[in-house]
Amino acid sequence: MAERQMKRVGVIGGGQLAWMMAEAAQKLGLDLVIQTPSPEDPAVAIATDTVFAAIDDATATAKLNSDVITFENEFVNLAALAEIQPPPKFCPSLRSLAPLLDKFYQRQYLQDLGLPTPGFAALKAIDTATLSQFGFPVVLKARRLGYDGQGTIVLKDLAALEAVLSASAFDPETWLLEEFVPFERELAVMAARSPQGDVVVYPIVETQQVNQVCQRVLITPDVGGANRDGAIAAVRSIATTLLTNLEYVGMMGIEFFLTSSGRVLVNETAPRTHNSGHYSLDACETSQFEQQLRAVSGLPLGSPQLTCAGAVMVNLLGYESATCDYLAQRQKIAAIPRSHLYWYGKSVSRPGRKLGHVTVLLEQGDRSEAEAIAQTIESIWYG
């Protein structure tokens, strides 16, 4: 067998997403070289080598001694990365990322492909006709760097919108306006594409948000409710179309709205491993982290199939500002049958911060079982 070319994988970002690549990297015989700003970041503990620098520091990226470079987050400077000489091999490529990092351009790209999204407009172009088309409530979104509910504001009326627009520090160039979608469920999917163009799509999941932060992910056969078959077919088609047209290499997370009429609309994309795919560590033949490393290092993609009837993943979110390891709560959660708990090793808790997650494999696989287990976990965690 010919020796593989890709042995050292550079990762821009050192949070929990990079940290969870460790087991897969060891399995595949790969070294991880991490670029991250702080020695306290989770992935430092598992890295073969670390370059300590800001995520958007392209000069530091040039020093990553690796065969290929991938991304843990989107907080990068594409223009600066494009200036690195000699140019590194990025997966996904900078060209694939270019239409995705600014949400306004992302929606334009999706629209150009004929993929369904909520109505949207650049904030600087808002006029009476635009507002009458969207109506209220309406959603204001940061075009860059928004995550975990940050950079998303639901405005109930014109007075609320005018108050935001008139704020002295508000820069309309950095925001877009979006139609408010009264969805029935929020769905998500992980998909991967290889350099050869092979695409695999993971099971479609339901996400449940609290304060615009994902709190639960349900992996059950009735994921689309009454519109299950149509919703699954639409999500799979959208994912395949998007990755193929981008000539994307690696994992991508895609979030959707499912309306009561059965329409599936793309909410956002994440060009990396994603929180909605954490369940795959314990419930799928190939985890999203192994799949990411397989794709970017040129190895054949693995099977995304479930190995159980279903699963539920619950994020362990910070609910206070404190320095605490929450050991007592973690021990109780870990004692739940078929549970798999991951603690990210972050030293400081703050409200909404992702401190860890737990996945529980289901016996029956139905939604009611998943929600009952989630409620048990949350009662222990939040007390």
Residue pairs with C-beta under 8 A, 6 or more apart in sequence:
4 29
4 297
4 298
4 299
5 67
5 298
6 30
6 67
6 68
6 296
6 297
6 298
6 299
7 29
7 30
7 31
7 67
7 297
8 30
8 31
8 32
8 33
8 48
8 65
8 66
8 67
9 25
9 30
9 31
9 32
9 33
9 66
9 67
9 68
9 69
9 70
9 293
9 296
9 297
10 33
10 34
10 35
10 61
10 64
10 65
10 66
10 68
10 69
10 70
10 88
11 18
11 21
11 32
11 33
11 34
11 35
11 43
11 69
11 70
11 71
11 72
12 35
12 55
12 61
12 64
12 69
12 70
12 71
12 72
12 73
12 76
13 34
13 35
13 36
13 43
13 55
13 71
13 72
13 73
13 75
14 34
14 35
14 36
14 37
14 38
14 41
14 42
14 43
14 44
14 47
14 50
14 72
15 36
15 41
15 42
15 43
15 72
15 73
15 344
16 42
16 43
16 342
16 344
16 354
17 72
17 73
17 272
17 273
17 274
17 289
18 32
18 34
18 36
18 42
18 43
18 46
18 47
18 72
19 42
19 43
19 45
19 46
19 344
19 345
20 273
20 278
20 281
20 287
20 289
20 342
21 32
21 43
21 46
21 273
21 289
21 292
21 293
22 32
22 43
22 46
23 289
23 290
24 287
24 289
24 290
24 292
24 293
25 31
25 32
25 46
25 293
27 290
28 290
28 293
28 294
28 297
28 299
30 293
30 297
31 48
31 49
31 66
32 43
32 46
32 47
32 48
33 47
33 48
33 49
33 50
33 51
33 64
33 65
33 66
34 41
34 43
34 44
34 47
34 49
34 50
34 51
35 50
35 51
35 53
35 55
35 57
35 60
35 61
35 64
36 43
36 44
36 50
36 51
36 52
36 53
36 55
37 52
37 53
37 54
37 55
38 44
38 52
39 52
40 346
40 347
42 344
42 345
42 346
43 72
44 50
45 345
49 65
51 60
51 61
51 63
51 64
53 59
53 60
53 61
54 60
55 73
55 75
55 76
56 75
56 76
56 77
56 80
58 77
58 80
58 81
58 83
58 84
61 69
61 81
61 84
61 88
62 84
62 88
64 88
66 88
67 89
67 297
68 88
68 89
68 90
68 91
68 296
68 297
69 88
69 89
69 90
69 91
70 90
70 91
70 92
70 250
70 272
70 292
70 296
71 90
71 92
71 97
71 271
71 272
72 272
72 273
73 272
74 97
74 100
74 101
74 145
74 270
74 271
74 272
75 145
76 97
76 101
78 94
78 97
78 98
78 101
81 90
81 94
82 94
91 195
91 249
91 250
91 295
91 296
92 246
92 248
92 249
92 250
92 252
92 271
93 247
93 249
95 247
96 246
96 247
96 248
96 249
96 271
97 271
98 105
99 105
99 106
99 108
99 109
99 246
100 106
100 109
100 246
100 269
100 271
101 144
101 271
102 143
102 144
103 141
103 142
103 143
103 144
103 146
103 176
103 268
104 120
104 122
104 143
104 176
105 143
106 268
106 269
107 117
107 120
107 176
107 178
110 116
110 117
110 242
110 266
111 117
113 241
113 242
113 245
115 238
115 241
115 242
115 266
116 238
116 263
116 264
116 265
116 266
117 265
117 266
117 267
118 139
118 178
118 179
118 180
118 181
118 257
118 265
118 267
119 133
119 134
119 178
119 179
120 176
120 177
120 178
120 179
121 130
121 134
121 176
121 177
121 178
122 176
122 177
123 140
123 165
123 172
123 173
123 175
123 176
123 177
124 172
124 173
126 177
130 177
131 138
131 158
131 161
134 177
134 178
134 179
134 180
135 180
136 155
136 156
136 157
136 158
136 161
136 180
137 154
137 155
137 156
137 157
137 180
138 154
138 155
138 161
138 177
138 178
138 179
138 180
139 152
139 153
139 154
139 155
139 177
139 178
139 179
139 180
140 152
140 153
140 154
140 155
140 161
140 164
140 175
140 176
140 177
140 178
141 151
141 152
141 153
141 175
141 176
141 177
141 178
142 150
142 151
142 152
142 174
142 175
143 174
143 175
143 176
144 174
145 151
146 152
148 212
148 213
148 214
148 352
148 354
149 209
149 211
149 212
149 213
149 352
152 212
153 164
154 180
155 161
155 164
164 170
165 172
181 257
181 259
181 265
181 267
182 259
182 260
183 257
183 258
183 259
184 225
184 258
184 259
184 260
185 206
185 223
185 224
185 225
185 258
186 206
186 207
186 208
186 209
186 255
186 256
186 257
186 258
186 267
187 204
187 205
187 206
187 207
187 223
187 224
187 231
187 235
187 255
187 256
187 257
187 258
187 264
188 204
188 205
188 206
188 207
188 217
188 253
188 254
188 255
188 256
188 274
188 276
189 201
189 202
189 203
189 204
189 205
189 235
189 236
189 239
189 253
189 254
189 256
189 276
190 201
190 202
190 251
190 252
190 253
190 254
190 273
190 274
190 276
190 277
190 280
190 288
190 291
190 304
191 199
191 200
191 201
191 202
191 239
191 240
191 243
191 251
191 252
191 254
192 199
192 200
192 243
192 250
192 251
192 252
192 288
192 291
192 292
192 294
192 295
192 301
192 304
193 199
193 243
193 244
193 248
193 249
193 250
193 252
193 295
194 249
194 294
194 295
194 298
194 300
194 301
195 249
195 295
195 298
197 244
197 247
198 300
198 301
199 239
199 240
199 243
199 244
200 291
200 301
200 302
200 303
200 304
201 235
201 236
201 239
201 240
201 304
202 277
202 280
202 284
202 288
202 304
203 219
203 223
203 284
203 304
203 306
204 223
204 224
204 231
204 232
204 235
204 236
205 217
205 218
205 219
205 223
205 276
205 279
206 217
206 218
206 220
206 223
206 367
207 214
207 216
207 217
207 218
207 255
207 276
208 214
208 215
208 216
208 217
208 218
209 215
211 352
213 315
213 317
213 352
214 275
214 276
214 315
215 314
215 315
215 317
215 378
216 312
216 313
216 314
216 315
216 370
216 371
216 374
217 275
217 276
217 278
217 279
217 312
217 313
217 314
218 310
218 312
218 367
218 370
218 371
218 374
219 279
219 283
219 306
219 310
219 311
219 312
219 313
219 362
219 370
220 310
220 362
220 365
220 366
220 367
220 370
221 228
221 310
221 365
221 366
222 228
222 366
222 367
223 231
223 232
224 230
224 231
224 232
224 258
225 231
225 258
226 262
227 258
227 262
230 262
230 264
231 258
231 262
231 264
234 264
235 254
235 256
235 264
238 254
238 256
238 264
238 266
239 252
239 254
242 248
242 252
242 254
242 269
243 252
248 271
249 295
249 296
250 271
250 272
250 292
250 295
250 296
251 272
251 273
251 274
251 277
251 288
251 291
251 292
251 295
252 269
252 270
252 271
252 272
252 274
253 269
253 270
253 272
253 273
253 274
253 275
253 276
253 277
254 266
254 268
254 269
254 270
255 266
255 267
255 268
255 269
255 270
255 276
256 264
256 265
256 266
256 267
257 263
257 264
257 265
257 267
258 264
259 265
272 292
273 288
273 289
273 292
274 288
275 315
275 354
275 357
277 288
278 288
278 313
278 342
278 357
278 359
279 311
279 312
279 313
279 359
280 286
280 287
280 288
280 289
280 291
280 304
281 287
281 288
281 289
281 340
281 342
281 359
282 311
282 340
282 359
282 361
283 306
283 307
283 308
283 310
283 311
283 359
283 361
284 303
284 304
284 305
284 306
284 307
285 302
285 303
285 304
285 305
285 307
286 294
286 301
286 302
286 303
286 304
290 302
291 301
291 302
291 304
293 299
294 300
294 301
294 302
295 301
308 361
308 362
308 365
309 361
309 362
309 363
309 364
309 365
310 361
310 362
310 364
310 365
310 366
310 369
310 370
311 359
311 360
311 361
311 362
311 370
312 359
312 360
312 362
312 370
312 371
312 373
312 374
313 357
313 358
313 359
314 357
314 358
314 359
314 360
314 374
314 377
314 378
314 381
315 354
315 356
315 357
316 326
316 330
316 333
316 343
316 354
316 355
316 356
316 357
316 358
316 381
317 351
317 352
317 353
317 354
317 355
318 349
318 350
318 351
318 352
318 353
318 354
318 355
319 349
319 351
319 382
320 349
320 350
320 351
321 348
321 349
321 350
321 351
322 348
322 349
323 347
323 348
323 349
324 349
325 343
326 349
326 355
326 381
329 380
329 381
329 383
330 341
330 343
330 356
332 380
333 339
333 341
333 358
333 377
333 380
333 381
334 341
334 358
336 358
336 360
336 373
336 376
336 377
337 360
338 360
338 361
338 362
338 363
339 358
339 359
339 360
340 358
340 359
340 360
340 361
341 356
341 357
341 358
342 356
342 357
342 358
343 355
343 356
344 354
344 355
344 356
346 353
346 355
349 355
358 377
360 373
360 377
362 369
362 370
362 373
363 369
